[in-house]
Amino acid sequence: MAPDQIDGTGHFVAVIGGATAGAEVASRLADKGVQVFVFEQNARPYGKIEDGLPRWHVALRNKEYGVIDEKLQKDGVTFVPSTKIGRDVDFKELVEDWGFSAVVLANGAWRDRPVPVEGADAYIGKGLVYQNPFVIAFNHAERGDMPDAKYELHDGAIILGGGLASIDVAKIHTLQRTVEELAKRGIESDVEELEIKGIPKILEKHGLTWEELGITPPTIYYRRRIEDMPVMSAPEGADEARLKKVEAGRVRMVGKSTSKYLFNIEPLSAPDSLIIEDGRLTGIVFRRTKIENGRVVKLDETYEVRGPTIISSIGSIPEAIPGIEMNGELFDFQDWDLGRLEGYPTVFSVGNVVTGKGNIVASRKHASAVSEAAIEAYLGIGEGDRDAAIGTLAATGAAETVAGVLDALGDAEPPSEDIRKALLERIGKLHEKVGFTDYASWMKKVGAPW
Ligand SMILES: Cc1cc2nc3c(=O)[nH]c(=O)nc-3n(C[C@H](O)[C@H](O)[C@H](O)COP(=O)(O)OP(=O)(O)OC[C@H]3O[C@@H](n4cnc5c(N)ncnc54)[C@H](O)[C@@H]3O)c2cc1C
């Protein structure tokens, strides 16, 4: 693309992260004549669709791969794969020197929240495993395209968690172990079939019982009650009666899951200290808790649990990017509607990195709302229903936030021809470095799922 042959608005926008949220913003902006450059750290752009959702979600994964592929192949979208912002390209430079009218962070949450017990991380690989690498290794094991990523299954695993992802970690254990035990008895099965039908039904079909398989299931230790497990969310401003219904729904959902996949849950238990033997983490001392006015209160009672492995699945947080201030575990956002950062007025954030919600639809909706409510208006290309988009940004005061931001920013000026030329040269160099020519050939080369 020659810089003097740019059609459309003349605006160039960078998007960091090519998955659900990033592809959504890129596609929306490209439809309105913006040239969008999507920087993705991995070779493939699918983010948590490929490396989060466990691989038994075959139909959903394929559908979402297709959605992302279509968006990233649109005219006006340029994919820049295997390029990590903060490692291969400096974030501050990208925002301030490259000449983009706006930069959108869509980089998700790829770091595991650390186990809240002092010194625990010293035992990573020595009894302690974190959820993100565990699920990534499980998902790639069958395909064999990440030979260095290994996951091990141990009967009686201790799982720290309580959310949907920790239930997936427990299911990976019971489903895969059942496949293995059935194979020993000459019965072929797979995790997809077991996940759909549930373990008891398949065992019944073969005249077997769970006890006969001899698998000790994993246990999820959760610091709150089953009623509080975030497997179903309560609507904003729900009254007492509605909350009770949601709680009952959670208990039903979790009960269905434990009876179909045969793992255990021990509620009201918070990790308190580590049990270390011969330099390995071999167990956890839990402290009993109670819930008072919605808060976790730690009690005097403690109890010890030993297990062959401890998998922590207590949430994912954004990976730090040099140049972006942190506030504890999270980016130091000025506001949680548009994900704006102090000192970077042209940066917006979309999806999981700012919503903190591990949910495909929530990431896509947030990306679309931020684009419509703010980015498109700032670039002077908005024509949709901005009020509705502001309404989608859930936090109260979103309208004032958006108005304030737009007033402060003024109207974006497209980059000059010289700046565009320099920017395209930089992109060309990055493409050359990784061997990228076009999306379809690149994806074939790096093992597209299609
Ligand atoms: C175990 C598990 C099970 C789940 N199950 C479900 C489910 O059943 N249903 C559901 O709706 N959701 C589920 N989710 C959550 C869902 O997959 C995610 O919330 C959603 O896909 C997030 O989309 P996103 O685009 O916001 O972020 P991501 O998918 O995380 O995308 C961020 C992208 O940015 C890239 N990136 C990160 N840092 C950089 C950088 N510095 N430079 C360049 N690129 C970068 C990443 O590689 C990634 O491609 C699950 C998640 C997990 C972990």
The ligand as a Gaussian input file, in Angstrom:
#p B3LYP/6-31G(d) Opt

LIG

0 1
 C      -10.336000     -21.967000      30.839000
 C      -11.199000     -20.903000      30.187000
 C      -12.480000     -21.226000      29.763000
 C      -13.294000     -20.262000      29.166000
 N      -14.545000     -20.609000      28.762000
 C      -15.352000     -19.666000      28.204000
 C      -16.675000     -20.005000      27.777000
 O      -17.102000     -21.160000      27.869000
 N      -17.442000     -19.007000      27.241000
 C      -16.996000     -17.725000      27.118000
 O      -17.734000     -16.845000      26.636000
 N      -15.750000     -17.390000      27.502000
 C      -14.920000     -18.319000      28.051000
 N      -13.660000     -17.982000      28.432000
 C      -13.222000     -16.572000      28.339000
 C      -13.016000     -16.072000      26.920000
 O      -12.311000     -17.013000      26.162000
 C      -12.269000     -14.744000      26.979000
 O      -12.808000     -13.921000      27.976000
 C      -12.345000     -13.946000      25.693000
 O      -12.071000     -14.790000      24.596000
 C      -11.381000     -12.789000      25.772000
 O      -11.268000     -12.103000      24.544000
 P      -10.334000     -10.819000      24.434000
 O      -10.228000     -10.495000      22.996000
 O      -10.808000      -9.759000      25.359000
 O       -8.931000     -11.285000      25.019000
 P       -7.945000     -12.443000      24.519000
 O       -8.630000     -13.555000      23.869000
 O       -7.088000     -12.731000      25.705000
 O       -7.087000     -11.697000      23.403000
 C       -5.985000     -10.875000      23.683000
 C       -4.987000     -11.021000      22.547000
 O       -3.933000     -10.099000      22.750000
 C       -2.700000     -10.748000      22.488000
 N       -1.666000     -10.014000      23.251000
 C       -1.532000      -9.973000      24.601000
 N       -0.508000      -9.180000      24.936000
 C        0.019000      -8.703000      23.783000
 C        1.118000      -7.828000      23.482000
 N        1.861000      -7.294000      24.451000
 N        1.383000      -7.563000      22.171000
 C        0.628000      -8.121000      21.172000
 N       -0.413000      -8.960000      21.419000
 C       -0.715000      -9.239000      22.707000
 C       -2.930000     -12.173000      22.952000
 O       -2.025000     -13.083000      22.378000
 C       -4.371000     -12.417000      22.478000
 O       -4.424000     -12.906000      21.162000
 C      -12.807000     -18.932000      28.995000
 C      -11.500000     -18.608000      29.400000
 C      -10.703000     -19.580000      29.985000
 C       -9.309000     -19.196000      30.415000

